Amino acid sequence: MVVNIDLPTDEAGMLPRQCPSCDCQFMIHGETYEQEHYLNLQCPYCDWIAEFDEFLTEEQAEYGNAVAENEARQMLEDQFADMFEDAFSGTGSSDFIEVETNTDDIDFGYRNTPSPHLDIETDQVTCSDCGFSYAVEEGLENISCPVCR
């Protein structure tokens, strides 16, 4: 089973990222990043360069795990219901026995889906060289653009 999970952006179109080297968090403008087809990112704090997927935040990993788990539970519920209906569909009722299947109450539970967004205050930045929009932790200086080199 393959579950594609789209990571949502915030109301400003920003997508959280976390450096695999220094663990600092920042945000990039998701739509612009996708449109420009950048191959990698640079941490604005420590200048570590890695592929985009390596900058997954802990919040996004938890979000993805919860979404995938809920999809798997829903798939199991559906398969279980189909199995019961198939097993008893050929069984007829008689004057003495009535066979009825009700799969509406099959419930394997649901995991609360945590927010994939950062819980830090950020400052919006627009790179003066390339115009790329990103956000860094509030009050920090000496930062670099995640896409310029």
C-alpha positions as CSV (number, residue, x, y, z in Angstrom):
1,M,0.0,0.0,0.0
2,V,1.3,3.4,-0.9
3,V,0.0,6.5,0.8
4,N,0.9,9.9,-0.6
5,I,0.9,12.5,2.1
6,D,0.9,16.1,1.1
7,L,2.4,18.4,3.7
8,P,0.2,21.5,4.1
9,T,1.6,24.9,4.1
10,D,0.5,27.6,6.5
11,E,-1.8,30.5,5.6
12,A,1.2,32.4,4.0
13,G,2.2,29.4,1.8
14,M,5.2,28.6,4.0
15,L,6.4,25.1,4.4
16,P,8.4,24.2,7.6
17,R,11.9,22.6,7.3
18,Q,14.4,21.4,9.9
19,C,18.2,21.2,9.3
20,P,19.5,17.6,9.6
21,S,22.8,19.0,10.9
22,C,22.0,21.7,13.5
23,D,18.3,20.8,14.0
24,C,17.3,24.5,13.7
25,Q,13.9,25.1,12.1
26,F,12.9,27.5,9.3
27,M,10.3,27.9,6.6
28,I,10.4,28.2,2.9
29,H,7.7,29.4,0.4
30,G,6.5,26.0,-0.7
31,E,4.9,26.9,-4.1
32,T,8.0,28.9,-5.2
33,Y,10.3,26.1,-4.2
34,E,8.3,23.5,-6.2
35,Q,7.9,25.8,-9.3
36,E,11.7,26.5,-9.5
37,H,12.6,22.8,-9.1
38,Y,15.5,23.4,-6.7
39,L,17.5,20.2,-6.1
40,N,18.5,20.9,-2.5
41,L,18.3,23.4,0.4
42,Q,20.9,25.2,2.4
43,C,20.2,25.7,6.1
44,P,20.0,29.5,6.7
45,Y,21.7,29.1,10.1
46,C,24.6,26.7,9.6
47,D,24.8,26.6,5.7
48,W,24.4,22.7,5.7
49,I,23.4,21.7,2.2
50,A,21.2,18.6,1.6
51,E,18.3,17.3,-0.5
52,F,14.9,18.8,0.2
53,D,13.5,15.6,1.8
54,E,16.3,15.5,4.4
55,F,14.9,18.7,5.9
56,L,11.8,17.1,7.2
57,T,10.7,18.4,10.6
58,E,9.8,16.3,13.6
59,E,6.3,17.7,13.4
60,Q,5.9,16.7,9.8
61,A,7.2,13.2,10.5
62,E,4.6,12.8,13.3
63,Y,1.9,14.2,11.0
64,G,2.9,11.8,8.2
65,N,2.9,8.8,10.6
66,A,-0.5,9.7,11.9
67,V,-2.0,10.2,8.4
68,A,-0.5,6.9,7.2
69,E,-1.7,5.0,10.3
70,N,-5.3,6.4,9.9
71,E,-5.3,5.4,6.2
72,A,-4.2,1.9,7.1
73,R,-6.8,1.6,9.8
74,Q,-9.5,2.7,7.3
75,M,-8.3,0.2,4.7
76,L,-8.5,-2.6,7.3
77,E,-12.0,-1.6,8.4
78,D,-13.1,-1.6,4.7
79,Q,-11.5,-5.0,4.1
80,F,-12.9,-6.5,7.3
81,A,-16.4,-5.3,6.4
82,D,-16.1,-6.7,2.9
83,M,-14.9,-10.0,4.2
84,F,-17.9,-10.3,6.6
85,E,-20.4,-9.4,3.9
86,D,-18.8,-11.9,1.4
87,A,-18.7,-14.6,4.1
88,F,-22.4,-14.3,4.9
89,S,-23.9,-13.1,1.6
90,G,-24.6,-16.7,0.5
91,T,-26.2,-17.7,3.8
92,G,-29.9,-17.6,3.4
93,S,-32.5,-17.0,6.1
94,S,-35.0,-19.7,7.0
95,D,-38.1,-19.8,9.1
96,F,-36.0,-20.7,12.1
97,I,-32.8,-18.7,11.6
98,E,-32.3,-15.2,10.3
99,V,-28.8,-14.1,9.2
100,E,-28.1,-10.4,9.2
101,T,-24.8,-8.7,8.8
102,N,-24.1,-5.2,10.0
103,T,-20.6,-3.9,9.5
104,D,-21.4,-0.3,10.4
105,D,-19.9,-0.7,13.9
106,I,-16.4,-2.0,12.8
107,D,-14.0,0.6,14.1
108,F,-10.3,0.1,14.5
109,G,-9.9,3.6,16.0
110,Y,-8.4,6.8,14.8
111,R,-5.2,8.5,15.8
112,N,-5.4,12.3,16.3
113,T,-3.4,14.0,13.6
114,P,-0.9,16.5,15.1
115,S,-0.2,19.8,13.4
116,P,2.7,19.7,10.9
117,H,3.5,23.4,11.5
118,L,6.2,24.8,13.6
119,D,5.7,26.2,17.1
120,I,8.2,29.0,16.9
121,E,7.9,32.7,16.2
122,T,9.5,33.6,12.9
123,D,10.6,36.6,10.9
124,Q,9.8,36.7,7.2
125,V,12.8,37.3,4.9
126,T,13.1,38.0,1.2
127,C,16.5,37.3,-0.3
128,S,17.9,40.5,-1.8
129,D,19.8,38.5,-4.5
130,C,17.2,36.0,-5.8
131,G,13.9,37.2,-4.2
132,F,13.1,33.8,-2.5
133,S,10.8,34.1,0.5
134,Y,11.6,32.2,3.7
135,A,11.2,32.6,7.4
136,V,13.7,32.1,10.3
137,E,13.5,32.0,14.0
138,E,12.6,35.5,15.3
139,G,15.5,37.7,16.2
140,L,18.3,35.8,14.6
141,E,20.9,37.4,12.4
142,N,23.7,36.3,10.1
143,I,21.4,34.0,8.1
144,S,21.7,32.9,4.5
145,C,19.2,32.2,1.8
146,P,18.1,28.5,1.6
147,V,18.4,28.5,-2.2
148,C,21.2,30.9,-3.1
149,R,24.8,29.9,-3.0
